[in-house]
Amino acid sequence: MSEMMKNYIAEAEEALLHTYNRYQIVLDRGEGVWLYDMDGKKYLDFVAGIAVFALGYHNREYNDALKAQIDKLIHTSNYYYNVPAVEAAKKIKKVSGMDRVFFTNSGAEACEGAIKAARKYAYLKDGHTDHEIIAMNHSFHGRTMGALAVTGNPKYREPFEPLIGNVKFADLNDFDSVLSQVTDKTCAIMLEPVQGEGGLFPATEEFLKKLRALCDERDILLIFDEVQCGMGRTGYMYAWQRYGIKPDIMTTAKALGCGVPVGAFLMTEKVGLHSLVAGDHGTTYGGNPLACAAVEKVLDLFEKDHIIENVRKVAPYLEKRLEELADKYDCILERRGIGLMQGLVFDRPVSGIINKAMENGLILISAGPDIIRFVPPLVITTENVDEMIAILDKCIRE
Ligand SMILES: *Cc1c(COP(=O)(O)O)cnc(C)c1O
């Protein structure tokens, strides 16, 4: 490593709050599915900034759209209308099947908004202020207080309690565990259709079907957090479309702006007409012209460049190659996941393999201590999969 890169890392550790154990590289630029560090070393990227940069780096059309918007108008505040927000809203309504959208600055903030909308919906029904939310063990919804409150990982939650109250946890794919937590106060059931951070656990169709029926019967709102599994990653624009089970409220972020910080929570007209009204919720930056120009362009390019089709083509190949690795090595217990959101479960911590992969020019990330997570840019090819597998195989062997 060059002295220059070493110095930047040292300076980073003196200035930035140490909330991450960072990998020892300074990334400098990107091209397609490749990243380069300050020393010019090239890496194949199977992380995409954690499921963000779906279109690949240095995408000309995307960059040009952002540059044009920067020269026009970056910010207005939500007290005025702006054209990119209208265009982005129309497009996201179309691809999500939802009716109303509120743009946020992050995934966590989208989850906060979803929780507020659900509580307000219940409040308007009965005037009570003691409603409960059922969330899942191993879930991840973000680091702000509301999102953290519904995150099913005690390690993330405990030091910051008390969080927002009245949250109960159940097990994904165990309908009875959900049912046993339902009371007259339950206003929402919230989950990721495919759990990401918590270990790449897909929900079963049967489980989601039963949740939908339960929610319909008791007028409980079903909230899907599609921040990671949405935006094409499962081979469908949103994962619920794969299952055919539609939520009442949905959150999205990560790949939505492909790097420009933007998220959204969306809802059906039923919830839209009976929840948040003027004065209930807001954001200074959320959905500003620059962020929405990014969303608009990303959604355009998804269509124009047939991104979903590429996921459907490459994902089965990635799955097959990962299965082969799992068969080959005893230390790999299982492959799981859907589409280009995959995990290899090891019988030991994976940090050694991930570090070795980086030395060998491959960027990977974990999901928990013993799972390697694969969330590459959605433009990867089967050749990129082969390149990745060759490096990973070598690193496991060593
Ligand atoms: C990443 C993530 C979040 C939080 O998004 P941020 O933009 O980091 O706040 C919420 N939910 C899920 C499922 C995520 O993967």
The ligand as a Gaussian input file, in Angstrom:
#p B3LYP/6-31G(d) Opt

LIG

0 1
 C      -30.046000      -0.682000       4.510000
 C      -31.421000      -0.964000       5.004000
 C      -32.177000      -0.012000       5.721000
 C      -31.609000       1.308000       6.151000
 O      -31.289000       2.127000       5.091000
 P      -30.308000       3.392000       5.324000
 O      -30.331000       4.104000       4.011000
 O      -28.964000       2.836000       5.691000
 O      -30.887000       4.189000       6.421000
 C      -33.480000      -0.318000       6.043000
 N      -34.024000      -1.502000       5.711000
 C      -33.329000      -2.442000       5.047000
 C      -33.998000      -3.715000       4.673000
 C      -32.000000      -2.211000       4.682000
 O      -31.307000      -3.159000       4.042000

